[in-house]
Structure formats: C-alpha cells, structure tokens
Amino acid sequence: MVINTSALTAQNLVPNPSFEFFKKDPCLGRFRTGDEVLEDYIKDWYIPTKGTTDLWNSDSSRKGQCLLYIYDNTKAHSGHYLVGIYTSFKYDTVHFNYTNTPVNTLLEAVDYREYIQIRLTEPLTIGKVYQAKMFAARYRLSNFQTNHLGMLFSEGPIKQTTIKPPILSTPQVNDTIVIADTNWREISQSFVAQRPYSYLTIGNFLMTDIPKLSYQGKKQSQRQAHIIILTIYL
C-alpha cells in the first residue's frame, strides 16, 4: 500500500509497502507452525491482535523449499510476497465456536478477522488531503467474499490481546465493493487527515459486512472470506 500526498511527488509514507524486506528469510524458518508469527520475519509490519495473518511467497523457484508458497497460481502484484487476511471467518458448528457454546445461526457465530498494522514514516498533517491505494484480490480457495476492506489511520498503535471481538471502528478508507475477483484490483481513495495519524491498520472494521457475505459453493459450516493484499501506498 502506498499513500501519496500528490501524484507528482509520489512520496510513499508506508515503509516496506510490498512486503519484500525481511528480518530473516521466512521460507527458511518455522513461520506458520505456531512458534513464530509474521513480525518475527517481515520488517515494519506486525499483527495488532492474536490473529494469524499469512505471509505468502509466489516465487515458483522456491516452492520446493518454502512452506509459505501459495499453490493456487496467484502471483504477487510486484515482487514475490503477498499478505493474506481473513476479512470474515464464521463457523456455525459448535466444534469451531471459540466460546464453547452451541451455535445455531451464522449471526451467533464468532466473527474472527485478521489485520496488519504499520507505523508510517512520518505523521500525517492535519487538514492535508492524502490518497491511499492498495491492490487486493479474493483468495481463490476462499468460499466466501466480502466488502469493507478498510484502512484505519490512528495516532497510536491499536492493540488487542485476543482474537475476538473484531476491531470495530470507522476507517478513513473503506472499500464498499465486494472483492469477488481473484485478479488484483486497485483500491484507491482520498481522505483529509483529521489528526496527526502515525499508524495504519488494514482489515475489516465494520459489522455491516454481513449482508455482503456471499457463498462461493464450498462447506456451509465454514464461512470464511480470505483476501490477499499486495503493494500498499499512502
């Protein structure tokens, strides 16, 4: 994702916008085994909740050695890495209800979501117009699709020590179009900075996604919408 104050200057205030810079090579580590998480490998980005945001590699030359290789022919928009988040993940069976109580309907189910967060290279200037842009696509194996992929700017970091409830807030940038295509789509919106925002969080922050949770033809008991993101601009 990149955020630009103008098309001419094109100064990106988001460090490591394409997820290509690492503390250590995630393909050679134990990432996604439960022992380590995204921020142990990737620079600048981290997970603000106890979720398990994914970091995938689309470099076919490394698929034999990389546990993170994405096997659905999805290619990164630029570079070789992309991030995957659940914008909605609901179960209507007791086996996957984190409260350990029976679940009878979708609306009663736990709504698990994933996020990524980063500190900008400098605070935004109050009253200034910024353009935020990112590329997103529906993960091919996702059996649902949602709208409301948002960019939330805040003065301080947002932290949540649990996987639920979702982070409920009003993002400055909110994409109301359902992300149904498995090809990359540009999401670009302008906004006026109301505060000296220094942090950016990406994910689904609204409860109004429920009417747009549309079925893709797989297991009814596992209602998940998985969005993949690559290249973020501010």
C-alpha positions in Angstrom: 0.0 0.0 0.0 1.2 3.5 -0.8 -0.1 6.8 0.4 0.8 9.8 -1.7 0.3 13.5 -0.9 0.2 14.2 -4.7 0.6 12.3 -7.9 3.7 14.4 -8.7 5.7 13.9 -5.6 4.6 10.3 -5.1 6.2 10.1 -1.6 5.2 6.9 0.0 4.8 7.1 3.7 4.4 3.4 4.2 7.7 1.5 4.7 8.1 -1.9 3.1 4.9 -1.4 1.0 5.3 -4.7 -1.0 6.3 -6.9 2.0 9.7 -7.6 0.4 12.1 -6.7 3.2 12.7 -9.2 6.0 14.5 -9.6 9.3 15.1 -13.2 8.2 14.0 -15.3 5.3 10.5 -16.7 6.1 10.9 -19.6 3.7 13.8 -20.9 5.8 12.1 -20.5 9.2 9.3 -22.0 11.2 6.7 -19.4 10.4 3.1 -20.7 10.4 4.0 -23.6 12.7 2.7 -21.8 15.8 6.2 -21.0 17.2 6.6 -17.7 15.3 4.5 -15.0 13.7 4.6 -12.6 10.8 6.5 -9.8 12.7 9.3 -12.2 13.6 10.2 -12.3 9.9 8.9 -9.3 8.0 10.2 -5.7 8.6 7.9 -2.9 9.8 4.6 -4.8 9.6 3.0 -6.6 12.6 -0.2 -8.2 13.7 -2.2 -6.0 16.2 -4.3 -8.9 17.5 -3.7 -12.5 18.3 -4.7 -13.4 14.8 -2.5 -15.4 12.4 -2.1 -13.2 9.3 -0.4 -15.0 6.5 2.7 -14.0 4.5 3.0 -16.0 1.3 5.6 -16.4 -1.4 4.7 -16.7 -5.1 8.2 -17.3 -6.5 7.8 -20.7 -8.2 11.6 -21.3 -8.0 11.2 -21.6 -4.2 8.0 -23.7 -3.9 10.0 -26.8 -3.0 11.7 -25.2 0.0 9.1 -22.6 1.1 6.2 -23.7 3.5 4.7 -20.3 2.6 4.5 -20.9 -1.1 1.0 -20.1 -2.5 -0.1 -23.1 -4.6 -3.1 -21.5 -6.5 -1.2 -19.8 -9.3 -1.7 -16.4 -7.6 1.2 -14.1 -8.4 2.3 -11.1 -6.3 1.4 -7.8 -7.9 5.1 -6.8 -7.6 7.9 -8.7 -6.1 7.3 -12.2 -4.7 5.5 -11.8 -1.4 1.9 -11.1 -0.5 -0.2 -11.0 2.7 -3.4 -12.9 3.3 -6.0 -11.9 5.9 -9.5 -13.1 6.8 -11.9 -10.3 6.4 -14.6 -12.6 7.9 -14.4 -16.1 9.3 -17.6 -17.5 10.8 -18.4 -21.0 11.9 -21.9 -22.3 12.6 -20.9 -25.6 14.3 -20.0 -26.0 17.9 -16.6 -27.5 17.0 -15.3 -24.2 15.9 -17.0 -21.9 18.4 -14.4 -20.2 20.5 -16.9 -19.6 23.3 -17.5 -23.3 23.6 -21.3 -22.9 23.5 -23.7 -24.2 20.8 -24.1 -22.0 17.7 -27.3 -22.3 15.8 -27.1 -19.5 13.2 -24.4 -17.6 11.4 -25.2 -14.4 13.3 -24.5 -16.2 16.6 -21.1 -17.5 15.4 -17.8 -16.0 16.4 -16.6 -13.5 13.8 -12.8 -13.9 13.6 -10.9 -11.4 11.5 -7.2 -10.7 10.8 -5.3 -7.5 10.4 -1.9 -6.0 9.6 -0.5 -2.8 11.1 2.4 -0.5 10.4 3.9 2.8 11.7 4.1 5.4 8.9 7.5 7.1 8.2 6.0 10.4 9.5 2.7 11.6 11.0 0.1 12.9 8.6 -0.5 16.7 8.5 -3.9 17.8 9.9 -6.1 19.2 7.1 -4.0 17.8 4.3 -5.5 15.5 1.6 -3.9 12.1 1.2 -4.5 9.4 -1.3 -4.4 5.8 0.0 -4.1 2.9 -2.5 -3.6 -0.8 -2.4 -4.2 -3.8 -4.5 -6.4 -6.7 -3.3 -7.9 -9.9 -4.6 -10.0 -12.8 -3.3 -8.0 -15.8 -2.5 -9.0 -18.5 -5.0 -9.8 -21.1 -2.3 -11.9 -18.7 -0.2 -15.5 -20.0 -0.1 -17.0 -16.5 0.7 -16.4 -13.0 -0.4 -16.9 -9.7 1.5 -16.7 -6.0 1.1 -15.5 -3.4 3.6 -11.7 -3.9 3.3 -10.6 -0.8 5.1 -7.6 1.3 6.0 -7.8 2.7 9.5 -5.4 5.6 10.5 -4.7 6.3 14.2 -2.4 8.4 16.3 -1.2 5.5 18.3 -1.0 1.7 17.7 -4.1 -0.4 18.0 -3.5 -3.4 20.2 -5.8 -6.3 21.1 -4.6 -9.2 23.2 -7.3 -11.6 21.9 -8.5 -12.9 18.6 -12.0 -11.6 19.2 -14.0 -9.4 19.1 -13.1 -7.8 15.8 -11.6 -4.3 15.8 -14.8 -2.2 15.3 -14.1 1.3 14.2 -14.7 3.7 11.3 -11.8 3.5 8.8 -10.9 6.6 6.8 -10.7 4.5 3.7 -13.5 1.9 3.3 -14.0 -0.2 0.1 -17.7 -0.9 -0.2 -17.3 -3.1 -3.3 -17.4 -6.9 -2.7 -14.0 -8.4 -3.5 -15.0 -11.3 -5.7 -12.3 -11.3 -8.4 -9.2 -13.4 -7.9 -7.3 -10.9 -10.1 -5.7 -7.9 -8.5 -8.0 -4.9 -8.1 -6.8 -1.4 -7.2 -8.5 0.2 -4.2 -7.8 3.9 -4.1 -9.5 6.7 -2.0 -8.6 10.1 -0.8 -9.2 11.5 2.7 -8.4 14.5 4.8 -6.2 13.9 7.9 -8.2 15.0 10.9 -5.4 14.2 13.3 -1.6 13.6 13.1 -2.1 9.9 12.3 1.0 7.9 12.6 -0.3 4.3 12.3 -2.1 2.4 9.6 -4.2 -0.8 10.2 -5.7 -2.8 7.4 -8.7 -5.2 7.7 -12.5 -5.3 8.1 -13.6 -3.0 10.8 -17.4 -2.9 10.3 -20.3 -5.1 11.2 -22.1 -4.2 8.0 -20.2 -6.8 6.0 -22.8 -9.5 7.0 -25.3 -8.8 4.1 -22.4 -9.0 1.7 -21.0 -12.3 2.9 -21.9 -14.3 -0.2 -21.4 -18.0 -0.7 -18.9 -19.5 -3.2 -20.0 -23.1 -3.2 -18.0 -24.9 -0.5 -18.6 -26.1 3.0 -21.6 -24.3 4.5 -20.2 -24.8 8.1 -17.0 -22.9 7.4 -17.8 -19.4 6.3 -14.5 -17.7 5.5 -13.6 -14.8 3.3 -9.9 -14.6 2.6 -8.4 -11.5 1.0 -4.9 -11.3 -0.3 -3.1 -7.9 -0.3 0.0 -6.7 -2.1 1.6 -3.3 -2.5 0.2 -0.6 -0.3 0.6 3.1 -1.0 0.0 6.2 1.1 
